[in-house]
Amino acid sequence: MAAEARSPRARYREQNRAEIKTAALQQLAEGGIQAVALTRIAKDMGLSGPALYRYFAGRDDLLGELIRDAYDEVARTMEGVGARPADGARATLHALADAYRSWAVAQPHRYLLIQGTPVPGYAAPPDTLLRARAVLGPFLKVFAAGVAGEALRPVVDEMAAWARGDDGVADWLARHTGLAPDDAAAATALAGTVLAWSQLHGTVGLEVSGQYAGMGHQAQTLLTAQIDVLADSFRL
């Protein structure tokens, strides 16, 4: 059965919520998280302060929505890349890394919102963890086909214990790889994904925050080399 049409009131509410989030993103781009101010958004939209609180309970509620949106968007990007045919696991790994970096460079304010310095006193929504894992899910599938070198054994062993002891991690693995938590390939998949994430977050975070300026190299070149080293470590 087709979904019932939304009422004019529901459409109006959704439109206003979208406009509020757009205004907040503009503030975020102009001055970072500290610049996001509901009172200024309400004034610009011609709303009273109390009226705006009908759409968001407060600044933290609004930030939570922006964080969810950012994670969901980059997750869709990564899923799309992971689903495309590629010339082997190494090529897929490079494509995933390049897509993640491209998203972050194109929208640095949104990247820093989800991966930058935490806001004092702010706690991200509990479902943020699931959304962050969705971003990394395609990496699990890539590294599940790898073979970790002996130097990575301590990391693989820790990941094996993590998979066996955390039902959420087991579900994450099953969703993206179909592997049981006690499968040796599951620990390899987790180890590769965590290491890839560390490389991505380190390199992309430094680039987006301007730390590579004047250092004589391109972030893309550095990231490509790092991914190749990681692929070699897992024999991809």
N, C-alpha and C positions, 0 to 999 in steps of 0.2 A: 504494500500500500504506500502511495506517495506521501511524503511528509506533509503535514498540514502547513499552510502558508503562515508565516509569522504575522502577528498583529501589527498594525501601525505603531502602537506603543513600543513593542519589542524592537521593531526596526529602528525607531527613533533612539531608543536606549543604546542599541548596538552602534549606531552611527556616532552618537556622542562619546561612547567609550573609545571608539577608534580615533576620533578627533583628539581626545585627551591624550591618548598614547602617542599620537603623532607629534603633538606639542611637547610632550615630555621627551621624546627622542630628539627633537630639535634643541631643547635645553641641554640634554645630555651631550650632544655633539658640540655645543658652544662652550660649555663650561664644566663638563664632567658630572658625576653623580650629585655633587654638592649643589649644582645649579638647578636641579629639578625641584620646582616649587609649585605646589598645588594652587596657592593663592594667585600667583602670576598667571597660571594656566586658566584659572577661573575668570580672571579679569580680561584676558585676551579673548576668551570665548563669550564674554558677556554674561557670565553666570555669577551667582553669589557663591561665597565659600561653602555655605551649607548645601547648596544645590549640587556642587561638584561631589560632595561626599555621598550623594545618592548613587554615584557610579563607582567610586573607589572608597574603601573604608579609611584610607590614609595614604601617606607617601609610601610606606612600606608595601602596602597592597598594590599600588601602582608599579613600584619597582619589581615586585614579584611577577606581575603580568609581563613586563618588558623582558625579564629574564626568561620566562617560559617561552615567549615568542622567539627570542634570539636562539635559544637552544633548539626549538622545534624547526626553525628555518635552516640552521646549519646541519641538523640531523637529516632533514630532507635532502639537502645538497649532498651529503656524504652517502646516503642510501642510493641516490641516483647514480653517483659515480661507481659505487660498489656493484651495482646491478648491470653496468655496461660491460660488454665483452672487452677483454684486454689480453694482451700478449703475455700471459703468465702472471704469477703472484707479484713479482717484483714491479712489473709495469702498473699493476693495480695499486700497489703500495705508493708508488710515486704519484699516481693520479689522485689518490686520497689526500696525500700530504699537500699537493699543489692546490687542490680544491679548498682545503681548510685554510691555507695561507691566503688564497685569493679572497675568500669571504672575509677574513679578518682585516686584510689591507683595505678592502673596499668599504668596510664599516668599522673602523677602529673604535668608535665610541661604544658600539654594541659588543665588540670583542672584549673591551676592557670592563664592560658592565658584568660579563659573566666570568672573566678570567683575571681581572685586575685586582688591585688591593681591596680587600673586604671593607665594607662601610662599617665604621664603629657602631656597635649596638644593633646592627641589622642582621637578621637571620633569614637566609633564603628559604623559600617554601620547601617542605619535605619532598615534594615530587621532583625537585630540581635534580636530585641524584639520578633518578630514572631517565630524565631527559639528557643529562650529561652522558650516561652510559649509552643512550641511543646514538649519540654522535660518534662514539668509539666502536659501536657494534660492528661495522664493516671491517675494521682492523682485525677483529677476532677471527673472522672467516679467512682472512689472508694468512695470518700466522698459524692457524690450525694446520696448515699444510707444511709448515716448516719443521726444521730439526735444529734445536738449540745447541750451540757449541758448549764444550765443557766449562768454559769460563762463566757461562750463564747459569750453571747448575744451581747455585744458591738462590737465584731469583726464581727459577722454575720450581724449586722445592717449596719456596714460600707461597707461590701462586697455587700450587697443588693443595696446600693446607687451607688456603683462602677459599678455594672452590668447594672443598669438602665441608667447610665449616660455616658457610654463608649461603643460605637458601636464595637470597637475592642474586648473588653472583652465579649460582647454579642455573637459575632461570634465565639470566642474561646470556650465559653460554649456550644454553639449549635453544634459545630464540634465534641466535645468529649462526650457530654452528651445528646444532643437533647433537652435540657431545654431552655425555654424562660427566659429572664433576670428577669422577675417579678415573676418567680416561686420560692417559698420558698426554694426548694431544690438547686436552683442555688446559692443562698447566702451561704448555708451550704457547697456546693462543693468548692466554692472559699475560704471560711474561712479555711477549712481543708487543702486545697492545699497550701495556703500561710503559714500556721503554719507548715506544713510538710516541706516545702521548707526552712523555717527558721531553723528548727531542722537539716535538712540535711546539709545545707550550713555551719552552725555553727560547727557541729561535724566533718564533712568531711574536711572542710577547716582547722580546727585546726590540724587534723591528718596529712593531706598532707603537711602542713607547719612545721611539727615536734614539735608542741606545747605540745603533750601528752607524749613526751619522759620522762621517769622516774617518771610518775605520778601514777604508780601502778595499772593501769587498761587498758583494751583493748578497743579500739574505737568501735569495733564491738559489744561488750557487752553493752557499753553505748548507742549506737544507737538503739540496739534492745529494751532496756528498754524505751528509749524515744518514740519509735514508739508504744510500747504497751500502754504507758500512753496516747498518742494521740488517739489511737484507742478506748481506754476506754472513752475518753472525747467525742467521736462522736458515742459511742455505736456500734462500728463495731465488 
